[in-house]
Amino acid sequence: MDVSKELQEYAENHTTATIERAVPVEVDAGLLAAFDTTPVEAEAYSTSLEPHLLALTLTSTHSLLSSLFSLPTHSTPSGPTALLPTPTTLLPREKPLPKPKPLTKWERFAKEKGISHKKREKHEWDEERGEWVARWGRDGKNREKEDQWIHEVKAGEDADQDPAMTARKARKDRIAKNERQHARNLADAASAAAASGPFKVDGAGPSKSASKSTSTSASGGGSSISQAAKVSLRAVRKAELERSMLVSKTSTASLGKFDKAIEGEPRAKGVKRKFEANEDVQGEKDRQLQLLKGVERGRGRRPRGGREARARREG
Amino acid sequence: MSMLRTIKPKNARVKRALDEREPKAVENEKTAIFVRGQNTSEKVRSAMKDLYALKRPHAVNFSRKNPIHPFEDASSLEFFASKNDASLFLTGLHSKKRPDNLVFTRMFDGRVLDMMELGIDQIKEMSEFESVKASVGVRPLMVFHSDLFDTHPTYQQLKSHLLDMYNGHPLAEIPLTTIEHVISITAGPASDVVPLPKVHLRVYTIKLLASGSRIPRVQLTEMGPSIDFSVRRIQEADSEMMKAALKRPKLAKTDVEKGLGKKRKNIETDEMGDRVGRLHVGKQDLNKMQGRKMKGLKVRKDKAASGGGADAEAGAGADEDMEGDE
C-alpha cells in the first residue's frame, strides 16, 4: 500500500513555512485581523491555488499571532489574556449614537437659573408616629389629611364642606397636573426630535422630507431621516393630504357640487367669506388710510422677475 | 418600523428588553439573519449553513423561504431587522440570470446601509473536511490577501462586510489559548481580462507549536467551508448615512478601562474559575417572620395601622412563642 501521496498531502496541509514579504503585513489587533496588501502572484495563483492560499494564510496568520502574543497580557483562570488595542479599521455602527435625553421644561428652567437638583427621599420622618413613612404611594403621608377623623375648620371657611374630600380633590388635581406636564414634555421632546433628525433635513419643510421618506422606504434605499422622525412626520403629512384633498374637491368649475360623493365621506367645509359691516364708518376710513399710506411709502408689489431681474435693469 | 406597533412597556422586564434595543454608546454584537429567498440551490443552501455555523451564536437562521429580492425591494429585510434587532443579513437566492447568489446586507438605524452580491462558483462544505472544527462562539482571526482590498472600492466594501460579519464587535481582551481558527480571504490577481477577480474564502484551524520563544509557530489544517466567490452587483452606502454610522462616541479613558461603561459591581471570579456574585440582603428580623397562619392570629391591616386593638396584642403573643421555640 502506497501512502506517499497521502503523506505528501498531509505535509502540504500541515506546513508551517511562510513566504517572505517585502511590505510587512498590516495588523489590526483590535479586530483580530491582518491585511496582506502585496498583490497575489498570478503564476502561483493559477498553477497551485490551494497550497498558495495556505502559504499566504500562514504568512499573515503568523504575523497576526506574533503581534497578538506581544501585546501586554494578564493571567486569568482561562490562561494568559491579551489586552487588545482599539481597532484601527472603521466599521459602521448598528445604531446611531445615543442622543442626550431631552430636558423637561422644569429642567430647562432650573439650568437657566442655576438651580441644582436635590433628590427627595421617598420616606420622611413622622414625629407623631415616631417612624419613617412613605411620602406617597401605599400608606403615603400625602393622604394624611384624607384619613384623619377630625379636621380643624378655620374661621371663614364653609361649615358644610367636607375637608377629607377637599384634600383628596387637591391631591388628584396635583396628579392630573403632573400628568399634563409630563405629556407636554413628551410632546415637546418628540417634536424636537422630528425637527432635527439624526442627519438633519436641512431647511426642508415637513412635506418634502415626508415624501422623501415614503419614496425611499418603498425602494429600500437609504433615506436620511430616523424612524422616530418618520412617525411624527406622518401626522403632518396626513393633515396636509386631507387639506389638499379638500382643495381638489372644490376645484371643479361647479366647486364640486355635481361630483359623486363617496359613502361616509365627511362634508367638506370651506372657508366662509367674511364681509365687513356697512355701518362701521371709522373702521372703513382707517383701512383705506392704511392702504394709502402703503402706496405712499412705495410698499407695493415687487416688479416681476425678482431680485436678479431688478439688478439687471438697474446695473 | 411602520409595520410594527410602538410598544409601551407595561412592566420592568419589557422595559429592560426595549431599552436593550435603544442606541448605545458601546454597542452589542451585531446579530446576523440568514434568510433564503424563494428559490435556492444546493450550493447556496450549503454555503449559508456553513457561514451560519461560523457566525453562531450571534445569528438567526430562518428556516422558511421568503419572497425577498434585496436589490429590488429591501422593505422585508427592514421589517426583519426591526423585529429581531438584527443588522446583518445574508440572503440566499438562485435564478437563471444570477445562479447561486448570496446577498450581504448591512443595516444602520433600521434601514439598509449597503449591499453586496456574491455568486458561488465552487463550494466544499465544512462536513466534507475530516478535521476538528472550531468551537461555537470562538472568535476567529481574519486575514485578507491582495492589494485589491486596499485599493478597489468594491473589494474594500467586501472586506468591510466580511469583517463586520465575523469580527465586527471589538473585544477588550482575548484569552490567547482560545484562538482556534482563522478565516482567510484572498482575491485573485486583477488584470485587464479579469477586472473583478474571484474571492476565495478558506477556513483553517490553528495549532500553536512551541518555538522556543514567546511567539509560537503556527500549523494550519483546513476545516471548511471552502468557497470561491465572484463579485456581482453592489449597492454603495449613502455618504451621509455612512458618515453617521462611522461616528465614534467619546468615551473617558477610565470608563474604557472599567469595562466600557458597563457597571460591574460585586462580580468576581474565584480560584476555581467560577463567577461569584455578592448579594446584599438586609438583616433578617425574626420578629417579623411569618409564623403559622391561623384565623385567630390574623393581624387586620386597619387596626394594625392605628397601632392598637386586641389583634395586635395577639400578634405580639405569637412573636413571643416563636422566640421561645428558638
Chai-1 contact restraints between the chains, C-beta under 6 A:
chainA,res_idxA,chainB,res_idxB,connection_type,confidence,min_distance_angstrom,max_distance_angstrom,comment,restraint_id
A,N13,B,T221,contact,1.0,0.0,6.0,A-B,restraint_1
A,H14,B,Q219,contact,1.0,0.0,6.0,A-B,restraint_2
A,T16,B,R217,contact,1.0,0.0,6.0,A-B,restraint_3
A,T16,B,Q219,contact,1.0,0.0,6.0,A-B,restraint_4
A,G30,B,P170,contact,1.0,0.0,6.0,A-B,restraint_5
A,L31,B,N167,contact,1.0,0.0,6.0,A-B,restraint_6
A,L32,B,L141,contact,1.0,0.0,6.0,A-B,restraint_7
A,L32,B,N167,contact,1.0,0.0,6.0,A-B,restraint_8
A,A33,B,M142,contact,1.0,0.0,6.0,A-B,restraint_9
A,A33,B,N167,contact,1.0,0.0,6.0,A-B,restraint_10
A,A34,B,V143,contact,1.0,0.0,6.0,A-B,restraint_11
A,F35,B,F144,contact,1.0,0.0,6.0,A-B,restraint_12
A,D36,B,H145,contact,1.0,0.0,6.0,A-B,restraint_13
A,T37,B,D147,contact,1.0,0.0,6.0,A-B,restraint_14
A,T37,B,D150,contact,1.0,0.0,6.0,A-B,restraint_15
A,P39,B,D147,contact,1.0,0.0,6.0,A-B,restraint_16
A,V40,B,S146,contact,1.0,0.0,6.0,A-B,restraint_17
A,V40,B,P189,contact,1.0,0.0,6.0,A-B,restraint_18
A,A42,B,P189,contact,1.0,0.0,6.0,A-B,restraint_19
A,Y45,B,G188,contact,1.0,0.0,6.0,A-B,restraint_20
A,Y45,B,P189,contact,1.0,0.0,6.0,A-B,restraint_21
A,L53,B,T186,contact,1.0,0.0,6.0,A-B,restraint_22
A,L53,B,H200,contact,1.0,0.0,6.0,A-B,restraint_23
A,L53,B,R202,contact,1.0,0.0,6.0,A-B,restraint_24
A,L56,B,H145,contact,1.0,0.0,6.0,A-B,restraint_25
A,T57,B,V143,contact,1.0,0.0,6.0,A-B,restraint_26
A,T57,B,S184,contact,1.0,0.0,6.0,A-B,restraint_27
A,L58,B,L220,contact,1.0,0.0,6.0,A-B,restraint_28
A,S60,B,V143,contact,1.0,0.0,6.0,A-B,restraint_29
A,T61,B,V143,contact,1.0,0.0,6.0,A-B,restraint_30
A,T61,B,V182,contact,1.0,0.0,6.0,A-B,restraint_31
A,T61,B,V218,contact,1.0,0.0,6.0,A-B,restraint_32
A,H62,B,V218,contact,1.0,0.0,6.0,A-B,restraint_33
A,L64,B,L141,contact,1.0,0.0,6.0,A-B,restraint_34
A,S66,B,I215,contact,1.0,0.0,6.0,A-B,restraint_35
A,F69,B,R214,contact,1.0,0.0,6.0,A-B,restraint_36
A,F69,B,I215,contact,1.0,0.0,6.0,A-B,restraint_37
A,P77,B,T269,contact,1.0,0.0,6.0,A-B,restraint_38
A,P77,B,G273,contact,1.0,0.0,6.0,A-B,restraint_39
A,S78,B,P175,contact,1.0,0.0,6.0,A-B,restraint_40
A,G79,B,P175,contact,1.0,0.0,6.0,A-B,restraint_41
A,G79,B,T177,contact,1.0,0.0,6.0,A-B,restraint_42
A,P80,B,L176,contact,1.0,0.0,6.0,A-B,restraint_43
A,T81,B,E173,contact,1.0,0.0,6.0,A-B,restraint_44
A,T81,B,P175,contact,1.0,0.0,6.0,A-B,restraint_45
A,A82,B,I174,contact,1.0,0.0,6.0,A-B,restraint_46
A,A82,B,L176,contact,1.0,0.0,6.0,A-B,restraint_47
A,L83,B,E173,contact,1.0,0.0,6.0,A-B,restraint_48
A,L84,B,L171,contact,1.0,0.0,6.0,A-B,restraint_49
A,L84,B,E173,contact,1.0,0.0,6.0,A-B,restraint_50
A,P87,B,P170,contact,1.0,0.0,6.0,A-B,restraint_51
A,L90,B,L246,contact,1.0,0.0,6.0,A-B,restraint_52
A,L91,B,D164,contact,1.0,0.0,6.0,A-B,restraint_53
A,L91,B,G168,contact,1.0,0.0,6.0,A-B,restraint_54
A,P92,B,F108,contact,1.0,0.0,6.0,A-B,restraint_55
A,P92,B,L113,contact,1.0,0.0,6.0,A-B,restraint_56
A,P92,B,A245,contact,1.0,0.0,6.0,A-B,restraint_57
A,P92,B,L246,contact,1.0,0.0,6.0,A-B,restraint_58
A,R93,B,A245,contact,1.0,0.0,6.0,A-B,restraint_59
A,E94,B,E27,contact,1.0,0.0,6.0,A-B,restraint_60
A,E94,B,K30,contact,1.0,0.0,6.0,A-B,restraint_61
A,E94,B,S87,contact,1.0,0.0,6.0,A-B,restraint_62
A,K95,B,P23,contact,1.0,0.0,6.0,A-B,restraint_63
A,K95,B,D109,contact,1.0,0.0,6.0,A-B,restraint_64
A,P96,B,P23,contact,1.0,0.0,6.0,A-B,restraint_65
A,P96,B,D109,contact,1.0,0.0,6.0,A-B,restraint_66
A,P96,B,A244,contact,1.0,0.0,6.0,A-B,restraint_67
A,L97,B,K247,contact,1.0,0.0,6.0,A-B,restraint_68
A,L97,B,P249,contact,1.0,0.0,6.0,A-B,restraint_69
A,P98,B,P23,contact,1.0,0.0,6.0,A-B,restraint_70
A,P98,B,A25,contact,1.0,0.0,6.0,A-B,restraint_71
A,P198,B,A244,contact,1.0,0.0,6.0,A-B,restraint_72
A,F199,B,E240,contact,1.0,0.0,6.0,A-B,restraint_73
A,F199,B,A244,contact,1.0,0.0,6.0,A-B,restraint_74
A,G220,B,D73,contact,1.0,0.0,6.0,A-B,restraint_75
A,G220,B,A74,contact,1.0,0.0,6.0,A-B,restraint_76
A,G220,B,S75,contact,1.0,0.0,6.0,A-B,restraint_77
A,G220,B,V112,contact,1.0,0.0,6.0,A-B,restraint_78
A,G222,B,D238,contact,1.0,0.0,6.0,A-B,restraint_79
A,G222,B,M241,contact,1.0,0.0,6.0,A-B,restraint_80
A,S224,B,E240,contact,1.0,0.0,6.0,A-B,restraint_81
A,Q227,B,M1,contact,1.0,0.0,6.0,A-B,restraint_82
A,Q227,B,G110,contact,1.0,0.0,6.0,A-B,restraint_83
